[in-house]
Amino acid sequence: MKKLINKVEDVVNDSLAGMGAAHANLLRVDLESQIVVRKNAPVQSKVGILSGGGSGHEPMHGGYVGIGMLDAACPGAIFTSPVPDQMLAATRAVNGQAGVLHIIKNYTGDVLNFEMAAELAELDGIKIESVVTNDDVAVQDSLYTAGRRGVGVTVLLEKIVGGLAETGAPLEQVAALARKVNSHGRSMGMALTACTVPAAGEPTFDLSEDEMEIGIGIHGEPGRRRLKLASAAQITEMLATPIIEDLELKAGEQVLAFVNGMGGTPLIELYIIYDSLNRILTGKNIRIVRNLIGNYITSLEMAGCSITLLRLDDEITRYWDAPVYTPALRWGM
Amino acid sequence: MKKLINKVEDVVNDSLAGMGAAHANLLRVDLESQIVVRKNAPVQSKVGILSGGGSGHEPMHGGYVGIGMLDAACPGAIFTSPVPDQMLAATRAVNGQAGVLHIIKNYTGDVLNFEMAAELAELDGIKIESVVTNDDVAVQDSLYTAGRRGVGVTVLLEKIVGGLAETGAPLEQVAALARKVNSHGRSMGMALTACTVPAAGEPTFDLSEDEMEIGIGIHGEPGRRRLKLASAAQITEMLATPIIEDLELKAGEQVLAFVNGMGGTPLIELYIIYDSLNRILTGKNIRIVRNLIGNYITSLEMAGCSITLLRLDDEITRYWDAPVYTPALRWGM
């Protein structure tokens, strides 16, 4: 196992310490509670936006804490759900008396722990709404999930909903937009290589030199099928077609296209995938009017990519375009 | 070789096509001339800022074309200098009658070809200044270089000088700031793995499972020494110490700290390196007042990192902070 780490058991803590030192203008890291919190939280009368999940998917979620996106993130151990205590501490830290939205990727552990944290927070008198993302069209159930997995849409949703929350909108409206964004987006991923969880020291699965896995999850969970390596154009077709069909995208519609790297794939390759995706959508007269290309929801050093398409309407586009300032996404400020 | 590509010979073109489609609001890609040009170039009475070099280092340089950074980039084949014709076409495209600055990383091919392009441009009556970056403290000469290699400082320099050029400053002033930034910055890198140039199909070098290369170049050129894998803290020490000594950084000074990923290293590890770097500098009472952490000057899918420290003064800080809007760096707009 070749990694830039110190002790295996310190990976998450050391990385959080670096993040706290690097972005002290935006956020603070509480290593004891294992939470990342917007510097000036709680913002009075603003809905607090909280997400969390296993580490190993950086910059998600800690890299999205700041202005106009998340108010807090609770990172678990690598590929492991955070615990309810973390979620409760983060919820309290961002409660500005307007309620807190929990954004949860659909994995069994995350869902259960966030449910428990919400119950505890409500005992404190904090109003909670929860939204579960489940945008992965690859498989219906998986190793860690009942129902579809939550993947790339989560990043887009956190940005869009964070933009609305910044305007002082009430919790119900923020939660409704979150549910709409989730329903408007679908994703699918693939891997060329596995990744190695530091505590395990071995790759999460084996893939031979001429194989790829289509429909992979962000923890290396098996996907739809294992195939011989194909061209970027063919791979893009395999990922985009199920998304377009599931979303029932029609000619004339506008989308945000998100080409995400899994962590070990260089940008030069992601732009090749984007080129293919643009050709496929243009051929169907579906217009890409916004895009995001890079490593935003990763699986450690896995090589591969995912595609997310998000059907746009005026409201979603407005809050996607709204100013944001976080370690990983920044514009308008 | 596992890559998300179509034909090996189309890698650069396909990626540039994707980049042109994705960022049409900022730039245009001329596939015939193999150049990436700011959308509204030439900007009249503004110094044109041009850089270029082999592909495989994305987002450098094409990802830095836009507002407040580069006016154009000329990407060569992977790890291969662009040719003088590309550089000349890009120079003409960004000539707004205030002259053009060529930013050249110190590799023999790049330097010779940019010299020839500058001569040709001057025959056209275009005033040219050239600055060569040579910030890599690892080795004095290398496989592709007489003198030190140009690496991480190039990214910072392009941002800072681009900020000044946007104010309408004259060519001599822009070139002088470029030379100052180069003299204020030093870098050193390391690799955990090699990378594979698509046309070669084989890794650029061999490194066994328990080895790393300290002082590596961005094309996989040999570094200072090959060692057994060490901890992130030890690696950071090995990279930072020669930089601090070479820059003669003193207690009380302020720096920009840039922790760069080589392409295949996940962000969670880069923050661990940043944490160590912050401890080392804090221990010497050298203050990090700006930072940049991520994949900005890469070697395809190589795993590893580099550290760059840039001594700050008011002028450099002002233009680092100035608004920028490119595919890869964006703030203030």
Interface residues (C-beta under 8 A of the other chain):
Chain A: K2 K3 L4 I5 N6 K7 V11 V12 D14 S15 L16 A17 G18 M19 A21 A22 S55 G56 E58 P59 G63 L192 T193 E209 M212 L229 S231 A232 A233 I235 G263 G264 T265 P266 L267 I268 E269 L270 Y271 I272 I273 Y274 D275 S276 N278 I288 N291 I293 N295 T298 L300 E301 A303 G304 C305 Y325 P327 R330 W331 G332 M333
Chain B: K2 K3 L4 I5 N6 K7 V11 V12 D14 S15 L16 A17 G18 M19 A21 A22 S55 G56 E58 P59 G63 L192 T193 E209 M212 L229 S231 A232 A233 I235 G263 G264 T265 P266 L267 I268 E269 L270 Y271 I272 I273 Y274 D275 S276 N278 I288 N291 I293 N295 T298 L300 E301 A303 G304 C305 Y325 P327 R330 W331 G332 M333
